[in-house]
């Protein structure tokens, strides 16, 4: 049941997302702790020494997705306490679905949520694979000056749109910005576990980006801020 407000609150956005993405249980879903069939995308992480989170690549068939590979994020006891849920213990993937749903509604380039479910203390999030993509730093290291300039301008505009809408990514860095060279250098933002509604957090996002990406020249940073400021208005 929704809260009845003119604008949906955070809880309502998430509840509508879960209803949309929840898929029926099948025999292949009897355990969320499956062995990664195509190998992990990154090493398992823990949160303050508790629980774990791992992302792996899989065929989409177990979720009824034909002829497509998907990213699967499995978490066990990997929780946070977001203020929008009254500081209650919450799977971080719960927060990610909320953020991805909101950003997708804004037309921002984020992965499509294909499935989400929680079974006891294990959460499973299934996302579209972003095919033939590379990290921002890898792209910048092997691209022409014109290509770099175009991506800098596009990225600045995307981040300004996100910040203008009141969302902060929370973990911006080269690894969380993907480029598809074979798709007109399309940009994607990924990993929204730490994203939150925050009108004043845009500059924190950019500070993290400069710390976690070494690919921008000083001239490119000036170009970035010029497009960012223009799109922020």
Buried (B, 14 or more C-beta within 10 A) or exposed (E): EEEEEEEBEBBBBBBBBBEEBEBEEEEEBEEBEBEBEEEEBEEBEEBEEEBEBBBBBBBBBBBEBEEEBBBBBBBBBBBBEBEBBEEEEBBBBBBBBBBBBBBBEBEBBBBEBBBBBBEEEBBBBBBBBBEEBBBBBBBBEEBEEEBBBBBBBBBBBBBBBBBBBBBBBBBBBBBBBBBBBEEEBBBBBBBBBBBBBBEEBBEBBBEBBEEBBEBBEEEBBEBBBEBBEEBBE
